[in-house]
Amino acid sequence: MAVLVEYLWNQKKRYEGFNDIYENFRDVCKDDGESKTLGLCKPHSEAWNWAIFIETNSMESWHNLLDQFDSKLGKKCESITQNFFRVYQRFEYNPPPKTIHKMRFLNLELDVWEGIDVGIKEYFNAHVKMFDGLENIWFMGQYVPVNENYNWAHFYWYDTQRNFSEASEICYRAMGRPNRIKILVARTYELYSPLTTD
């Protein structure tokens, strides 16, 4: 999977029909055979009702999925008052742990990195090493935001905020904050459905 898409939307009533929208996306991805949803999330740091993360092969595949979704959902789309999507191109990927079912939250770190790719591979490898063997955190990987003004995006799935904070503190003490990071923005999400990778 080369592309990760974040589809965000607001509804007239937040908890009315949201699962139909999510299930329609899941069905469209299953029918496609080359795409999959990671889960349904509630954004905590932005004023969106819901977010779905979808892995697919290309931008063309994503636009085809979106067309199929709109067609399949039909009049139910009328409940969506706003929508938006963000695209992330995969750069480095770390396979999920066996305990993926424990994950309940996502921390999406967005960076403006001086020099664009100078030292970024080392940054990724250091994080993989720091989080290796932890059953409650999945450092999913390193992505390039396509339609935002950031150089890099890093995805961390975890079970509790406490465990993530403690692991992040250990990581920070060991590595410090790279001096090439000029801007860092964190977005947090709560999983409303189980995290899946199949």
Secondary structure, DSSP 8 states (H G I E B T S, - for coil): --EEEEEEEEESSTTSSHHHHHHHHHHHHHHHSS-EEEEEEEESSSS-SEEEEEEES-HHHHHHHHHHHHHHHGGGGGGEEEEEEEEEEEEEE----TTGGG--EEEEEEEEETTTTTTHHHHHHHHHHHHTT-SSEEEEEEEEESSSS-SEEEEEEES-HHHHHHHHHHHHHHH---TTEEEEEEEEEEESS-----
